[in-house]
C-alpha cells in the first residue's frame, strides 16, 4: 500500500499542476482515509472523468477491486447510482470489472433484465450491451435504467444510467423492440469518454437483439 500511496501523491501533484481540481479533491479525501470504499470509488471515477487511460487506472483497479471485495464494490456503486442523478464517479467505478461480477448485485438490487443487444464500431469491433431497469407490470416507465456493455474478455467497457425512460405505447414502429425518451442520462466508456445529457432518446431495434441464452447472462433471473 505504501507504493500505491506514493503513486497517489504523485498523481495528486500532477493533477494540481494541470488544474484537474475534482481529481485533486478526490485524492485528498482518499489520502485522509485510505480504507474508505467511497473515496476509492471517487478516485477511480475522477480519473476516468479526467480522461486518464486504462494503463493509468490499472494499478488502482487491481489494488481496490480484488475478488474478495468486488461484490461489495459493485453493490456500493449501484447504491450510489440509485440515490442520485449526478454520481458519475459511481458509474465510472463499474468500468473494467468482469461483467459476471455484476450479475448478483444487480439482481439483489431488483433490476430486471429487459434487453440484450450488440453494438459495433469499425475501431472497437463488436460488443454486447444489457439493459436493466426497474419497471412495474403494465407501466411504461423504467426508473432507473442501467445499460452495461462488455467485451469479448467479459470486461465492462461502458456503463449508462438514466433517471427514467418513458417507453412508447405497445404499438411501436416496425423494426423497433423499444422506443422512448429518457432523462438525466450519464454514460462512461473505455478507453475514455464521459457524457452527461439532460434528455436523451432511447431506442432498440429488433435486429440488434441477442438471445439471452447466447450470452453470459443466460442464468440471470
C-alpha positions in Angstrom: 0.0 0.0 0.0 3.0 2.3 0.6 3.8 2.2 -3.1 0.2 3.0 -4.0 0.2 5.9 -1.6 3.3 7.3 -3.3 1.6 6.9 -6.7 -1.5 8.7 -5.4 0.6 11.6 -4.1 2.4 11.9 -7.4 -0.9 11.9 -9.2 -2.2 14.5 -6.8 0.7 16.8 -7.5 0.5 16.3 -11.3 -3.3 16.9 -11.2 -2.8 20.1 -9.2 -0.3 21.4 -11.8 -2.8 20.6 -14.6 -5.8 22.1 -12.9 -7.7 18.9 -12.5 -9.5 20.1 -9.4 -12.1 17.3 -9.0 -9.4 14.7 -9.1 -7.2 16.6 -6.7 -10.2 16.8 -4.3 -10.9 13.1 -4.6 -7.3 12.1 -4.0 -7.0 14.4 -1.0 -10.1 12.8 0.6 -8.7 9.3 0.0 -5.3 10.1 1.4 -7.1 11.2 4.6 -8.9 7.8 4.8 -7.3 5.3 2.5 -9.6 2.4 3.5 -12.7 4.4 2.5 -14.6 2.5 -0.2 -16.5 5.6 -1.3 -13.2 7.6 -1.5 -11.7 4.8 -3.6 -14.7 4.8 -6.0 -14.4 8.6 -6.3 -10.8 8.4 -7.3 -11.4 5.8 -10.0 -14.4 7.8 -11.3 -12.5 11.1 -11.2 -9.5 9.6 -13.0 -11.8 8.3 -15.8 -13.6 11.6 -16.0 -10.2 13.4 -16.4 -9.6 11.1 -19.5 -6.8 9.1 -17.9 -6.4 5.9 -19.9 -6.7 2.3 -18.6 -3.0 1.8 -18.1 -3.0 4.7 -15.6 -6.1 3.2 -13.8 -4.9 -0.4 -13.8 -2.9 -0.3 -10.5 -5.8 1.1 -8.6 -8.3 -1.3 -10.2 -6.0 -4.1 -9.1 -5.4 -2.8 -5.6 -9.0 -1.9 -4.7 -11.2 -4.4 -6.6 -9.8 -7.8 -5.7 -12.1 -10.8 -5.9 -12.6 -10.6 -2.1 -14.2 -7.1 -2.2 -15.6 -7.0 -5.8 -19.1 -7.8 -4.7 -19.0 -5.0 -2.1 -17.6 -2.6 -4.6 -20.3 -3.2 -7.2 -23.0 -3.1 -4.6 -21.9 0.3 -3.3 -21.7 1.7 -6.9 -25.2 0.5 -7.5 -26.4 2.0 -4.2 -24.9 5.4 -5.1 -26.4 5.3 -8.6 -29.9 4.7 -7.1 -29.5 7.6 -4.7 -28.7 10.5 -7.1 -28.9 11.6 -10.7 -25.4 13.0 -10.8 -23.0 10.4 -9.4 -20.8 10.0 -12.5 -17.9 8.7 -10.3 -20.0 5.7 -9.2 -20.8 5.0 -12.8 -17.1 5.1 -13.8 -16.4 2.8 -10.9 -18.1 -0.1 -12.8 -15.7 0.1 -15.8 -13.3 -2.8 -16.4 -15.0 -5.0 -13.9 -15.9 -8.5 -15.0 -19.5 -8.4 -16.3 -20.1 -11.7 -14.5 -19.3 -9.9 -11.2 -22.3 -7.5 -11.7 -24.9 -10.2 -12.1 -25.5 -11.0 -8.4 -25.5 -7.3 -7.2 -27.8 -6.2 -10.0 -30.3 -9.0 -9.2 -30.1 -8.3 -5.5 -30.9 -4.6 -6.2 -34.0 -5.6 -8.0 -33.0 -4.9 -11.6 -34.9 -6.7 -14.3 -33.0 -7.7 -17.5 -35.0 -6.1 -20.3 -32.9 -6.4 -23.4 -29.5 -7.6 -24.7 -28.2 -6.2 -27.9 -25.0 -5.9 -29.8 -23.1 -2.8 -30.7 -20.2 -2.3 -33.0 -17.8 0.3 -34.4 -15.0 -0.1 -37.0 -12.4 0.8 -34.4 -13.7 -1.2 -31.4 -15.3 -4.2 -33.1 -18.4 -5.7 -31.6 -19.6 -5.9 -28.0 -22.8 -6.6 -26.1 -25.0 -4.2 -24.1 -27.5 -5.4 -21.5 -30.4 -3.1 -20.5 -31.5 -3.4 -16.8 -34.3 -1.5 -15.2 -37.0 -1.3 -12.5 -40.4 -1.4 -14.1 -43.8 -2.2 -12.7 -46.0 -4.6 -14.7 -48.1 -2.6 -17.2 -46.1 0.6 -16.7 -44.3 2.3 -19.5 -41.9 3.9 -17.1 -38.5 2.3 -16.3 -36.8 4.1 -13.4 -33.9 3.9 -13.1 -32.4 2.3 -16.1 -28.9 1.0 -16.4 -27.1 -0.2 -19.6 -23.9 -2.2 -19.2 -21.7 -3.1 -22.1 -19.0 -5.7 -22.1 -16.4 -7.0 -24.5 -15.2 -10.5 -25.5 -13.0 -10.7 -22.4 -16.0 -10.3 -20.1 -14.9 -6.8 -19.1 -17.3 -3.8 -18.7 -16.4 -1.3 -21.4 -19.3 1.1 -21.0 -21.9 2.0 -18.4 -25.0 4.2 -18.8 -27.6 5.4 -16.3 -30.9 7.1 -16.9 -33.0 8.5 -14.1 -36.1 7.3 -16.0 -37.1 6.2 -19.5 -40.7 6.5 -20.7 -41.4 3.9 -23.3 -43.8 4.4 -26.2 -47.1 2.6 -26.2 -47.2 -1.1 -27.2 -47.9 -0.2 -30.8 -44.3 0.5 -31.9 -42.9 1.4 -35.2 -42.0 -1.6 -37.3 -38.5 -2.9 -36.7 -38.2 -1.5 -33.2 -38.2 -3.6 -30.0 -38.5 -0.4 -27.9 -38.5 3.3 -28.2 -38.8 6.1 -25.6 -37.4 9.2 -24.1 -35.0 9.3 -21.1 -34.0 11.9 -18.6 -30.7 12.6 -16.7 -28.5 10.5 -19.0 -24.9 9.7 -18.0 -22.5 7.4 -19.9 -18.9 6.3 -19.2 -16.9 4.4 -21.8 -13.4 2.9 -22.1 -10.8 3.8 -23.1 -12.2 7.3 -22.3 -15.5 9.1 -22.8 -17.8 11.0 -20.5 -21.3 12.1 -21.3 -24.0 13.9 -19.3 -27.2 14.9 -21.1 -30.4 16.1 -19.5 -32.7 14.5 -22.1 -31.8 11.6 -24.4 -33.8 9.4 -26.6 -33.9 5.6 -26.2 -34.3 3.0 -28.9 -33.6 -0.6 -29.6 -34.1 -2.1 -33.0 -35.2 -5.7 -33.3 -32.2 -6.6 -35.5 -29.8 -5.5 -32.7 -31.2 -8.0 -30.2 -29.2 -11.0 -29.0 -30.9 -14.0 -27.3 -30.2 -14.1 -23.6 -29.3 -17.8 -23.9 -26.3 -16.9 -26.1 -24.7 -14.7 -23.5 -23.1 -15.0 -20.1 -26.4 -13.6 -18.7 -28.2 -16.8 -19.7 -28.9 -17.6 -16.0 -29.8 -14.1 -14.9 -33.2 -14.3 -13.0 
